[in-house]
Amino acid sequence: MVEMKVEGLTLDPLTNMPIIILKDSTGAKALPIWVGYFEANAIALEIEKITTPRPMTHDLLRNLINTMQAKIDHILVSELKDNTFYAVISLVYGGNTVSIDSRPSDAIALALRTKSPIYVEEKVIEAAKSLDLPDPETTKLDEKKQWKDWLDNIKPQDFGKR
């Protein structure tokens, strides 16, 4: 297992789909994970420390875990099968550790909110090397501005009715 941090979010230039970029502490290993817009939004809100008028789903989960006096020990991006990533949330409750199947985007959004470590299996990093990732140096500034503009203009109404 390799501990990784969220380096940022970018957009796939071909599909315009959001991508979470995970990197290890040395910057030598990176993992792109394509996610949906809602999941990217949940992660972007936490990265930018933007609060919403009411708890979003991952905030609700964090609040529930804290109220139950449980703890997220870590999350693990465990597999890559048929271009789909899989993750596990390791939850400690009452002295027992429970592994919960999760989409990586949800696990990462929860890990960011609970300040829990993010791990990736080495085999996933190796398997992901065959995936196409946009060159971060050529797209970084434009996409950073695009995300900033989007976050600056987001309104509570954008999240629908309560």
C-alpha positions in Angstrom: 0.0 0.0 0.0 1.1 3.5 -0.8 -0.1 6.5 1.1 -1.3 9.3 -1.2 -2.8 12.7 -1.0 -5.3 14.5 -3.2 -3.1 16.6 -5.5 -6.1 18.3 -7.1 -8.9 18.0 -9.6 -8.6 18.4 -13.3 -10.8 17.8 -16.3 -10.3 15.2 -19.0 -9.8 17.3 -22.2 -11.5 14.6 -24.3 -14.6 13.8 -22.2 -14.7 16.9 -20.0 -15.1 14.5 -17.0 -13.5 15.4 -13.7 -10.4 13.5 -12.6 -9.1 13.3 -9.0 -5.3 13.2 -9.0 -3.7 11.4 -6.1 0.1 11.6 -5.6 2.5 10.0 -3.1 4.6 12.1 -0.8 7.6 12.0 -3.2 5.5 13.0 -6.2 6.9 9.9 -8.0 3.6 8.0 -8.1 0.4 9.5 -9.3 -3.1 8.0 -9.8 -5.9 9.6 -11.9 -9.4 8.6 -10.9 -12.3 9.7 -13.2 -15.3 10.7 -11.2 -18.8 12.2 -11.8 -19.5 15.9 -11.4 -21.4 15.5 -8.1 -18.5 13.6 -6.6 -16.0 16.1 -7.9 -18.1 18.9 -6.4 -18.1 17.2 -3.0 -14.3 16.9 -3.1 -13.8 20.4 -4.4 -16.0 21.9 -1.7 -13.9 20.3 0.9 -10.5 21.1 -0.7 -11.6 24.8 -0.9 -13.2 24.7 2.6 -16.5 25.9 1.3 -19.4 25.3 3.6 -22.9 24.8 2.5 -26.1 25.9 4.3 -27.0 22.3 5.1 -24.8 19.2 5.3 -24.0 17.5 2.1 -24.0 13.7 2.0 -20.4 13.3 3.0 -20.8 15.8 5.7 -23.7 13.9 7.0 -21.7 10.7 7.0 -18.8 12.4 8.9 -21.3 13.7 11.4 -22.9 10.3 11.8 -19.5 8.6 12.3 -18.5 11.2 14.9 -21.8 11.0 16.8 -21.4 7.2 16.9 -17.9 7.7 18.3 -16.5 5.7 15.4 -13.4 6.6 13.3 -12.3 6.2 9.7 -9.0 4.5 10.1 -8.1 4.9 6.4 -9.5 4.4 3.0 -7.9 2.1 0.4 -8.2 2.3 -3.4 -8.0 -1.5 -3.7 -8.7 -2.5 -7.3 -8.9 -1.5 -10.9 -11.1 -3.8 -13.0 -12.5 -3.0 -16.4 -11.4 0.7 -16.1 -13.4 0.9 -12.8 -11.7 1.7 -9.5 -12.9 0.1 -6.3 -12.2 1.3 -2.7 -12.7 0.2 0.9 -13.4 2.4 3.9 -11.9 1.0 7.1 -14.2 2.1 9.9 -13.3 1.5 13.6 -16.3 1.2 15.9 -16.5 -0.3 19.4 -13.0 -1.8 19.0 -13.9 -3.6 15.8 -12.7 -2.7 12.3 -15.2 -3.0 9.5 -14.4 -2.8 5.8 -17.0 -1.0 3.8 -17.2 -1.2 0.0 -17.2 2.2 -1.6 -16.6 4.1 -4.8 -13.2 5.8 -4.5 -14.8 9.3 -5.0 -17.0 8.8 -1.9 -14.2 7.3 0.1 -11.9 10.2 -0.8 -14.5 12.8 0.0 -15.1 11.2 3.4 -11.3 10.8 4.0 -10.8 14.5 3.3 -13.6 15.5 5.8 -12.3 13.2 8.5 -8.6 13.9 7.8 -8.0 10.1 7.3 -5.2 8.7 5.3 -5.7 7.6 1.7 -3.9 4.5 0.6 -3.7 2.9 -2.9 -2.6 -0.7 -3.6 0.6 -0.9 -5.6 -1.1 -3.1 -8.2 -3.7 -0.4 -8.8 -1.0 2.2 -9.5 0.7 -0.2 -11.9 -2.6 -1.1 -13.7 -3.5 2.6 -14.0 -0.3 3.4 -15.9 -2.1 2.2 -19.1 -4.8 4.8 -18.6 -4.5 8.1 -20.5 -3.9 11.1 -18.3 -3.7 14.7 -19.6 -0.4 16.4 -19.1 -0.8 18.4 -15.9 1.7 21.1 -16.9 -0.2 22.0 -20.0 -3.7 21.9 -18.5 -3.0 22.9 -14.9 -3.5 26.7 -15.2 -6.6 26.6 -17.4 -8.3 24.0 -15.3 -7.3 25.6 -12.0 -9.0 28.8 -13.3 -12.0 26.8 -14.5 -12.5 25.2 -11.1 -11.9 28.5 -9.3 -14.5 30.2 -11.5 -17.0 27.4 -10.9 -16.5 27.4 -7.1 -16.6 31.2 -7.0 -20.0 31.2 -8.8 -21.7 28.3 -7.1 -24.8 29.1 -5.2 -26.8 27.1 -2.6 -29.7 26.9 -5.2 -27.4 24.9 -7.4 -27.7 22.0 -5.0 -31.5 21.7 -5.5 -34.3 21.8 -2.9 -33.8 20.5 0.6 
